[in-house]
Amino acid sequence: MPNTGKRSALKKSLAQANSYAEWLKNAEELDQVDGLMDWRNSNASEFCHEQLMREHIQLMQASRQSNDLVGLIGLLQESVYRHTGELNNPELYQYARSGTKHIVNEYLDEVERVMRTLSESIIPHISESRKLALFEQAAKIYGRPALILSGGAAFGIYHLGVVKALWEQNLLPEVLAGSSMGSIIAAAVCNKNDAELDHFFKEQLNTIHIDALRWRNPLSIRAQGSVMDEQQLFAHITANVGSVTFAEAYERSGRILNITVSPTRTHQKPRLLNYLTAPNVLVEYAALASCAVPLLFPAVALQARKADGSQVPYMSTETWIDGALHGDVPRDRLARLHNISQTIVSQANPHVLPFITHKNHRGVRAFGKQVVASVIHHGSAELLDIGRNFTYKTALNPLLNQAHAIASQQYLGDINIHFPFKPTAYLKVVSNPTPQGLVDYIRLGERATWPQIAMIRDMTRISRLFAECIEVIQKRVGE
């Protein structure tokens, strides 16, 4: 088969893959056909200092083999600090589909050997408790990743495929955040322990409650001031999530759930709800509030659970709406609360998708799209800012404030996965999926995630190693 024919067949197989293993096999073959394996095998790169990286690999190998553990500590600290910026450069993953330079993987492999050696060995003049403190301090300095699931109405169902793909590769972060539809997915995941989540993805996807949306009749719309029945949405949330507080979800799963909600009162601030900021708040009401798009659903009063099990209002005079309005991607708040240094954003917001699908593309056409998208993004934010200042203390001002909040946000993270933009899909954005539609959304999420797996694995590898090494040392300290 000629290379052009083989390439076409491989691209088709890549797009139709039904597992990551199948996708990766086709990606590697396609990279071979395109000559990109030569790029991966080459040490030369404008994005990383390959010579210094090779030198550090050899130094760490020598210290490890000579059992110079004290010297190894200093060498590891210096080397990781030097190369962190390079290793987190997305440009390293914009060429080959199957992964980045092999020198990067070789370096990370040696860092892993060193970290495991240090965590498992007796180090002269350093007690196990002191070693634990050193590892914990280093982990705090290095930070950890978070997965952020955007809003997106029906498109947001694809987040489930994103989570599934990450879970199957042991790459699901401990910290998850969600707004609007993303909050429901995040809440369902964070209220399951590892065994339950594994069983869910293997056996229970066909049991998901899918009827979230129900239109009101015209008379009810006028009386309620919203076109969708919030009780139907609440039934959908409780069927998939259950009834649990943020603290209870954390205790059960070990994962940190964060849900963003936006205020209805001008002088109130957006909130990032989690087991630290709102431990007793009921997750199902937080998710309902985060989905309360103005005009579609009414604002929601949050509820909490007292120690005796009774339910009480939380901030009884306040009501809350769609978290995506002010905090679709709450990067700064996550960083402050949970020591987040890397964000993986799964983006499905319908109004955002047309402006981000070109981000990883190259060439003149992609550059043109980036320029146009940037002008529209910043221009609309400026115009809305002028408008809301001009209409201060008028009935139009709250609407312009919300529009400005939407337009002025940053919707991307360090690593981005997005719902595939297709204009025809917008016909279904405010409708319940069919059982087959649910399967299709999940598969879309998986296929959108697989091309990012290599980057996610590499960029989060050291932070995941810190967690594993700390657990090893903790067991030794407890013995």
Number of C-alpha atoms within 10 A of each C-alpha: 7 7 11 11 10 14 19 13 14 21 17 12 16 21 13 13 19 13 13 19 11 13 22 20 16 23 22 18 20 24 22 16 15 14 12 20 22 13 17 21 12 13 18 14 13 9 13 20 14 19 13 13 20 15 13 20 20 14 16 23 17 13 17 18 10 10 15 14 19 14 12 22 16 10 17 19 11 12 19 18 11 14 16 13 11 15 21 18 15 15 14 20 18 14 15 22 21 25 26 23 22 15 20 21 14 14 22 19 13 18 22 17 14 21 19 17 17 21 23 14 12 13 17 9 8 12 12 19 14 12 19 21 14 14 20 16 12 14 19 16 11 18 19 24 27 25 26 31 33 31 30 26 22 24 27 29 27 32 35 25 24 27 25 25 25 20 16 12 12 11 18 19 20 17 22 27 29 33 35 31 30 35 34 31 25 28 28 21 24 28 28 20 17 16 9 14 19 15 13 17 17 11 10 12 14 14 10 13 14 20 15 21 21 16 15 16 11 10 9 14 16 11 8 15 14 20 19 23 20 24 14 14 21 19 17 21 27 19 15 20 21 16 15 21 25 29 20 19 26 21 15 15 19 16 21 24 27 30 31 32 34 26 21 19 12 8 7 12 12 17 20 24 19 24 18 14 14 18 18 22 26 25 35 28 22 33 34 33 31 30 33 26 21 17 13 19 22 23 24 23 18 24 20 23 17 12 8 6 8 8 14 15 14 17 11 10 9 15 19 27 28 30 34 31 26 26 25 31 29 26 23 11 14 21 17 10 12 16 19 20 20 22 26 22 24 30 29 28 25 20 10 19 18 15 17 18 17 16 13 12 13 10 7 9 10 15 14 12 18 18 11 12 16 14 12 14 17 13 14 16 19 14 13 19 18 13 16 20 12 11 13 13 10 9 9 12 16 17 12 20 20 17 18 22 17 19 24 17 18 14 23 22 19 16 17 21 24 23 25 18 16 9 9 8 12 13 8 12 16 15 16 16 20 11 13 9 13 21 16 16 22 22 23 21 27 25 26 23 25 24 21 19 19 16 22 23 16 17 21 21 18 21 19 19 16 23 14 15 20 20 14 15 21 16 9 14 14 8 6
